[in-house]
Amino acid sequence: MPLIFRFSLRIAALALKFLLTIAIARALGFSAVADYGLALAVSVVASKLLGLGFSAEINRRLSLPNPRSAIRDTRGVLLLYGAAYALIALLVISARELSAFDALDRIQPGVLWGVMLVAFSEHAGLETNSWVFSLHRARAGAIFLFVRTGAWAGVAVLGLMVGAVHSIETVFVLWWATNALVVIAACLFIAHTRKALDRTAVRVARVSQGAYVGHRAGVRAVWIDGLPFFFATVVLSGLQYAERFVASGMVTASELGRYVFAWSIANTIQTIAYATIVVTAGPRLVRALEVSPHEFGATLHRSVRASLGISAGCAAGVLIASKPIFSISHQPAGAHEYALLAILLVSFLLRSLADVLWSSAIALRLGRRVSVAICGVAAVCVPAGWLLIAHVGTLGAAIAHLCASVGIVSILVWLVARAHGSAVSQFRKGGVLHAS
């Protein structure tokens, strides 16, 4: 039931975001759609970069059987995020005042502030939401995720339909205010969880007639351990979009637009699999490795099967619905378009699998090895993608995306399998696996 619950909420959220795009276009015009698209793009980039190296490791530590010290460290991490937001806002406003960038001068002040607040709040919401999932509170995490990604969009659609929302700035206010409320709610939820853990620790200490002293690693240790994964995440994100940027200088705008349209449709299967499977698979893998390493493999296999099942089902649904989707969007629906979509669907199915393997790599603390390996994949795939696009156009871009996916999955499977074998051997010899 929890899986079906998360799956249903994610489908509903995607539908509401799709309706919001249509509602903005009808009520506010396509210039407002452009502003909305800018906010989406900036928030995606911000969510990747503003983690500053903390995200992977703090979530790993929160997933451990005793996350009390990690919960304390979240306060320091939040303060650092807030300082980063303030610094970026100051730099952007200063650059605008000094007319350092023409692009900033062309953006209306209300839109500029709206986009910045959306980006900051999206990142803060993503981080705190992931902390709830990492504490093995899947139902609460799923509800917070739906509110952040779907519920506010439903309110905005209703507002646009009845005329209560008159500008894109108001849509942005609904967006970032909802994120802010979720951040507050998630922090209160985490604080309540910590109090419950503290009460349990006190009872354990009394029974054992000793004082319980939790080990506190500190924010600096979290950053050092998480930095390799941050670097790898940046490179991995680049591989998600690399072929699109290469193609932009080699194909017509119309061809690129059709490619981006197919890419966006296919990407939904990774989005659904992530929100349904990966958000809970990561914490389970960390706990399995800590408590019983020989169970890690079984937990990983279950997560892989679930991710492949969800992704394959969604891919089949997209293929079945592709003709009406192309028709509604006034897109050509020939052999080229179907081939493009099919290749991208396979590629994103593999990316869904890579998300699970990525979570297992975090659990196994493979940051340095993963970052080197991902850089190697990028060094091979980007030039290969350039050659494919030069000879086959947008179909080559789709093949390049698929090749990158194959490379990412292959290298992660190899690294995870080797590390897991070493962990089990260490456990059987009586070694200690847990960290901080």
N, C-alpha and C positions, 0 to 999 in steps of 0.2 A: 504493500500500500504506500509506504513512503516514496518509493521510486515513481509510482504512478502519480502521486501527489506533486512531486517536483516536476515531472514531465508535463503534467497538465498546466501548472503555473507558468512554465517556460513557454509553452505554445500560446497561452493566453497573452503573455507579455509581448511576444513577437507580433501577434495579431494586432494588439493595441498600438504598438510602435508603427506598424504599417499603416493603420488607420489614421494615426496622427500625421504622418507625412501627407496623406491624401487630404486631410482636413486643413492643414496649413496651406497647401497649394490652392484649395478651393476658396478659403476664407481670406487669406493674406497675400496670395500671389506667389509666383516662383522666386521673386527676390527674397522673400521670407524663407522659402525652402532652401535657398543657397546659404542663408545665415544659419539655418538649422543644421544643414550639412557641415558647415564650418565647425559648429559646436560639437557635432558628433566626431569629426575627424580629430579635433584638438583634444577632446576628452579621451579618445582611444590612445593617442600618443601619450597624454599625461598619465593615464593609468599604467602604462608600461614604464615610463621614465621616472615618475615621482616616487616609486618605491625605494629609490636611492640605495638599493642593496639590502634592505631589511626584510622584504616581504617573504621570500622563500624560507629563511631561517626562523623568523618569528612564528610563522605558521607551523613549521615543523616542531618547534618547542612547545607550542600550545597544544599540539596533538599528543604529547607524551602523557603517560598515566598520571604524573604529578606536574601540572602546568602552572603552579602557583608563582614561581619566579618569573616565568614568561609573561604571565598576566601583569605582574608589576612592571616588567620592561615595556609593555605596550604604552604605558603613560609617557615614558621618555620618547618612544618612537613617534607618538602622536604630536608631542611638542616639537620635535624636529620637523615633522611634516608641516606643521603650522608655520614654523619659521621659514621653510622653503616656499610655501605659498606667498607669504608676505614679501619675501625677497623678489620672487618672480613678478608679482604684481607691481612692486616698486620699479623694477627694471622696465617692464612693459609701459607703464605710465610715463616714466622718464623718457623712454625712446620716442613715445608719441609726442610729448611736449617739445622735444628737440628735433622733431621731424626726421628721425634717423632712418626710418623705413617708410617708403611710400605706401606699402600695403596697410600699415597701421593707420596712416592718415585717412585712408579711404573707408575705414570702418567707423560707423557711427558710435559715439561714446557709450550709449546704452547697450548696443550690441557687443561692444568690446568688453564691457564689464560683465555682461551676461555670459559671454563665452568663457571668460576667466573663472567666474564663480561656478559655472557648470563643470569646468575641467577640474577645479580643485575639489569640489564636492563629490564629483564622480569618483575621483581617486580615493578620497577619505571614506566614501561609502563602500567602495570595493574592498578596501583594506579591512575596515571594521566588520563588514559582512563576512569576509573570509575568515576572520578570527573566530566568529561564532561557529562557522562550519568546522574549523580546526578543533574547537572544544567539543566536537562530536554532538553538536546540537543542530541536527540536520533540519528538523521541522521549522525551528525558529529562523535558521539561516535562509531556508527557502521562502519563508514569508517576507523577510526583509528584502530578499532579492527581487521578489515579485513587486513589492511596493516601489523599490528603486527603479525597476526597469519597465513596469507595466501599469501599475495603478495610477501613477501620476499622469501618464500619457492618456489614460481613460478620462481622467478629470479634465485634461486639456482639450480633448476631443469634444467633450460635452460643452465646455466653455466656448469653444469656437463655433459649435453648432447653434447655440442659443444666443450668441453675440456678446457673451460676457467677457471673452478674451478678444482684444482688439489689436494686439501687436505681438510680434515675435519676442519682444522683451518680456511680456507677461508670461509667455510660454516658458522662457528661461527661468523666470522667478519661480514658477511652479516646479520646475525641474530641480534647481539647486536647493530650494527650500525643502523639498521632499527628501533629498539626499541628506540635508542637515538633520532633519528629524530622525532619519534612519541611523545616522551616526550617533546621535544622542541615545536613542533607544538601544542600539547595540552595545554602547559603552555601559549603560545601566544594566543590561543583561549580563555582560561580562563581569561587572562588579558584583552582581548577585551570585554568579557562579563562583567567584573567588571567595565570597563569604561562606558559601556552603563548603568549599574545600578547606577553608580555615577551620570551620567547626569540626570537620572530619579529622583534620590533623591534630587538633587539640584533644579529641577523644582518644586517638591512637597514642598520643604522647602520655596521657593519663594512664591508659591501660599498661603501657610499657614502663611507666614510672620514670620517664625521661623527658627531656625537652626536645621538641622537634625543631630542627634547624634546616630550613630549605636552602638549597644552593642557588645563589643568584649569579648568573653569568654576566649580566650587565649589557647595556645597549651596545657598547663598543664590540663586545664579543659577538653579538648577534650580527652586527654590520660586517665584521671580518669574515665570519662564516658564510654570510649570505651574498657577499660581493661577487664571487664567481658566477653564481646563478643569475645575478642581475646582469652581468655582462653577457652571459649566454642568452638571456631573455631578449636583450636588445638585438643581438645578431639574429635570433630566431624570428623576431618580429620583422626584421628586415627581409628575411627569406619569405615571409608571408606575402609581402608586397613587391619584392624586388622585380619580378618579371613585368609587373604593371608599369613601374617607372622606366624600365628599359624599353618596353613597347611604346611608351608615350612619345618617344623620339623617332620611332621607326614605322608606325602605322598611322592611318588617318584617325581623326578625332571620333568619327562615326564608328569605325572598327573597334577602337579602344572602348568606347561607350558600351557597345554590345558585349565586349569581353567583361567589363566591370559588372554589367547587369547579370551575366551568367555566373560570375564569381560570387556576387552577393547572394544569389539564390542558393548556390551550392554551399556557401559558408554557413547557412542556417543549420546544417546537420552537425557541424562541429560545435556551434553555439548551444544547440539542444543537448548534445552528448555531454558537454562540459557542465552545464547547469544541472543535469540529471544524474550523472555518474561521477565525474571527476571531483566535484566539490566535496563529496563524501569519501571517495576512494583514497585521496591523499591522507587524511587523518587516520583512516583505518590501516593503511600501509605502515605509517609511522608507529602506531600502537602495536601492530603485529610484530614488527621488527624488534621493538623494545621488549615486549612481553614474551614472545615465543617465535624466534627467527625462522624455525622450520615451518611455521604457518604463513610466513610472508609470501612464499611462492603460490600457495593456494589462494590467498587473498588477492594477489596480483592477477592470477588467472581468471578468477571470478569477475574482477573489474574489467579486464580486457574483453571477456566474453560479453559482458553487459554493454560495454561501450560499442563493440562491433555490432551487437544486436540492435541497439537503438539507432546507430548511425546507418546501418544497412536498411532498416525499416524506413527511416526518414528519407534516405536516398531513393528508395523505391517509390515512396509517396511523391517526391519531387518530380521524378521521371514521369509518373502517371499524370501529374497535374501540369507538366511543362507546357503542353500545347495551349491550354486556356491561359496560363500565365503569360506566355509569349503574345497571345492574341490580345489580352487586356492591355498589355504594355506597348502594343503596336510595334512589336519586334518581329523581324523575319524569323520563320520557323522551318528552315531547310536543314539539309544533312549537316552542314557546317555548324549550325547553332546547336543541334542535338549532340554532335560529336564533342563540341566544346564543353557543353554542360556535363556529359557523361564522364569525360576525363577529369573535370574539376570535382565531380562528386566522388570519384574514386580517390582523388588526391585528398579531399577533406575527410573522407572516411579514415584514411591513414593518419591525418593530422589528429583526429579524435583518439586514435590509438596512441599516437605520440604524446598526447596530453596525459594519459594514464601512465605511460612509461616515464614521463617527465616527473610526475608525482613520486614514482618509485625511486627515481634518481635522487630526488630531494630527501626522501626518507633514508636512503643509503649514504647521503652526504657525498655525492660525486661531483660537486660543483666544479672543481678545477679540471677534472677529466672531461666533463660534459662541455665546458666552455671551449676547451681546445678542440674537441671533436666537432662541435657545431661550426667553429671557424673553418675547420677543414672542409666540411660539407659546403659552406658558403663559397670558399675559394674555388671549388670545383663547379658548383651549380650555377653561379652567376655568369661566368664566361660561357658555359654550355647553353644557358638560357639565351644569351645574346645571339649565339650562332643559330639556335632554333628559331628565334623570332625573325632573324634576318632572312631565313630560308622559307619558313612556313607561316609567318605572320602570327596572328592571334592564336591559331591552333598550336603553334610552337610555344607561345607563352603558357598555354594550358599544360602542354607536355613538360615544359620547364618546371612548372609548379609541382607536377606529379613527380618528376625526378627528384626535386628537393625533398618532397615528402618521403619518398622511398629511402633517400639517404639519411634523413633524420631518424626515421623508424629503425632502420638497420643499425645505425650506430648506437642508438639508445638500447635496443635489444641486446647487443653485444656487451655494452658496459654494465647494464643491469644484471645480466646473467652471470658475468664474471664476479661482480661485487657481491651478489647474493650467495654464490657458492663459497666465497671467502668468509662471509658473515656466518653461514651455517657451520663451516669448519671451525671457526673461532669459538662459536657457541658450544660445540661438542667437546672442545678441548677445555671448556670452563672459562673462556675469556669473557670480558665484560664488554657489552656492545653499546650500552646506553651512554649518551653524552649530554652534558649540561642539562 
